[in-house]
C-alpha cells in the first residue's frame, strides 16, 4: 500500500504540531505540508496535491467549509477530514460529504479511523474520475484511476462483480477495485464469460467451483481462491444450475 500524503490546515501552531506528530506515528502516512491560514490554503493544497487534508473548520477569514467546497472542484480532489473545537460544526461538516470530522482535542484512534476512511475514493473523486474509467473486453482488462494511480486487472483474474448502491466492487485474484459501471453495462460487455446470478452479482464462469445450499434454503456459488460465497437469487437458480452443469461437463471433457 503506497504512502498517503497529508496536508494539515489549521491557524493554531500547537494544533498543527499535535496532528502532525500523531499522523507520523501511523505507518503509511506522511505529512507533506502545514498551512496556517485560510487565505493560503487553496493555492498551497493545489500545489502540494495531497491525498488528504486535515482541515480546521473555524479559521479567521474563509472558513474550512468554504475551502472544502472549493477543493471539491479540483480535477482530483483530496479527501477532506474536518477538525473542529466546536461540536455545533459537526453536522455541517458531516453534510459536506467529507471523509470524516474530528472534535478537538483529537483522539488518536479517531484520527486513525478517519485516515483509513480517507483511503476510499470520495464521491467527488468518483465524479472527477468517471471519464477515466475503462472497461475493455477487447483488450482484456478492467482499469480505474485511484489515489494510488491507475489500477488494471485482467478480466481472466476477475472472480465476480458486486453492485452496492451506485458503485460496483470488482473482486479479483489480487484484491478489490471499486468502479462506477453498473452490472447491466458489465453484463452486456462480458456476456460470453460472466453470468448474472443475482441482482447484485455478476460471476465469472471460469472461477465457479460449485453450488451450495444454506440452512435457510438459499443457494450460493463457491468461488475458486475466494473464501466468500456469492448468493444466487431464487428466480435465477434454475438457469444457474443448468449453466453450472454444462460448465463442469465441459471442463471434465477437456481434462
N, C-alpha and C positions, 0 to 999 in steps of 0.2 A: 504494500500500500504506500503510495507516494506521500511525502510530507505535505501537510496542508498549511498554506501561508495565511497568517492572520495579521490584520491591522487593528490597532486599538485607537478609538477616537473618544477622548474624554478631556474636559478642561481642567480636571484636578490631577496634578502630577502624582500624588500619592496613590490615587485610584488606578492610574495607568501602570505605575510600578507594581502594584499588588497584582493586577491582572496579568501583566507580563510574566511575573515570577510564577504564577500558577500555571499559565499556558505552557511555559517552558519545562514544567515538570512532567507534562504528558508526552509520551513518545509519539512521533508522527506529526507534531505541530511546531511551527516556527513563527515567531513574531517578527515581521519584516518592516514594521513601521509603527510609530506612535505619533498621533496628531492631537494637538492641544486646543484647537479651536474649530468651531463650525465653519468659519469662513474658508479655511484651507482644506477642509475635509474632502469636498468633491474632487478638486483638482489633484490632490495627493493620492487619494484612493484610485483615481483614474490612471495615474502614472504607475502606481505600485501593482495594480491588478491582483489584489489578494483573492484567495478563495473565500474568506470570511472576514467580516468586520464586527468587532465588539464596539457597539455604538451607544454612547450615553444619550438618553432621551432629552434631558434638560440641560442645555448649554446656552450661554449668552448669544444673542443674535438668532440665527436659524436653528430650530430645534432638530433633534435626531430623527423625528418622524418625517420632517420635510426632506432631510438629507437622504433617508432611506427611499423615499418616493423618487428622488432624482436618480439614485443609484440603480433602481429597478429598471430604468430606461436604457441602461448601458447595453452594449451588444451582448456581453456575457456578464450579467450582474452577479456580484458576490452574494453569498449568504449573509444575512444580517441578523445578529443577535443583539437585542436591545439590553442595555444595562441602566437601571434607574434606582434612585433612592426613594422614590415616591410610588407607593402602591397604586395610587389613582391613575398612573400612566399605564399600568399593566394591560388594561382592557384595550386601550388604543394601540399599544404595541402588538397585542395578540391579534387584533383585527387587521393588521397591516401585512399579513402573510409573511411574517418574519420566521426565521428558523428557530427563534426562542426568545424569551425575555427573562432577565435575572434581576432580582432585587439586591441592592447593596445592604450590608456587606455581602459580597458574592461568596457562596459556599463552593468549595472545590468540587464536590460531587455534582452539584447543579451545573457548574461550568463544563465539566467533562461530558455530561449528558447532552448539553446544548451543542457542544462542538461535534459530538457524534452525529446528532441530527443534521448538523450543517453539512455533513459529507454527502447527504442525499440531495440531488438536484431539486431546486425550488420550482414552483410554478412559473415564476418569472424566467428562470433559466430554461425551462422546457419551452416556453413561448419563444424565447430568443433562438433556441436551437432546433425548432421544429423543421425548418427547411434544410437542416444539415444532417438529418437522419436518413439513412438509406437502407432500403430492403432490396437486395438484388438477387433474385433467384437465378438469373442468368449467370451472374458472376459467382454465385455460390456462397454468399455470406450476408450477415446482418451486421450493420455497424451503427454506432451512435457516438456523438461527441459528448464527453462527460468532463467534469472538472479536471480529471487526470489525463485528458487527451482523447484521441479517437480510439474507441474500443471496437474491435472487429471480431466477430465469431463466425466460424464456418457453419453453414446450415447443417452439415452432417454431424456436427457436435452438439446441436440443439436437441434437448430431450422433449421439452414442451414449452408452450406459451400459456401464461395465466393472466387473465384480464382482471383488473381491480380498479373500479371507478373509471377514470379517463386514461389510465396508463396500463401498459402491458408488461409483465415481467417475462424475461427470456431466461429460462433455466437451461444451462448448458454444462458440458463436462468440466468446465474450468471455473464456474461461478454463476453469477446472475447479472443481467443487464436490464435496465429499465428503458422502455421506448414508448412512444405515443400512439403508434399504429394500432388500430382496432383488430380484433380477431377476425372480423369479416374481411378486412383487407388482406390479412395474412392467409386466411383460408383460401381466398381466391388465388393468391400468388403461389401458394405451396400445396395445392390440392393433390399433386401426384405423390407427395411423400409424407404429408401430415393429414390427420383425421380429426374432425371436431367430435369430441366425446362429451362435452358439457358446454353450457352457455358461457362458461368462463375458461374453458380449456381446449387447446389445440395441441395434439400429441404427435410426435414423430413415430411413424410405424416401426422404423428400424430399431427403436430403443425400447419397445414394449416387450416385456418378458412373460406377462400373464395377466389373468383376470381373477380377482379375489372378491369374496362376498363378506361383508361385515356382519356383526351380530344383529344389527337392525334391518338386515336385508338389502342394504345399499351395496352397490358394486364400485370397484375401483381397479385401476390398472396399476400393475407393478412395473417399474422402470429400471432398466439396467443402470448400474453405477449411481443409483439415487435411492436414499433411504425413505423418501416420502412416496405415498401412492397418489394417483390422480383420480378424483371421483368421476364416475360415469353416470350421466342422468338416466332416469328410467326410460324416457322416450327414445334415447339413443342406444340403449343397451342391446337390443336385438341386432342392430346394424354393426355395433362394435364386436359382438360375439362372432358374427359371420365373418367380418373382416379379419379378426384375430385368428380364426380357424384357417382362413386362406393363407395368411402371412406365415403362420407356423408350419403349414403344409409345404409352402414354397421354400422355406428355409431348410426343412428336412430333406426335400428333394435335391436342393443344391449341395447339401452336405453328403 
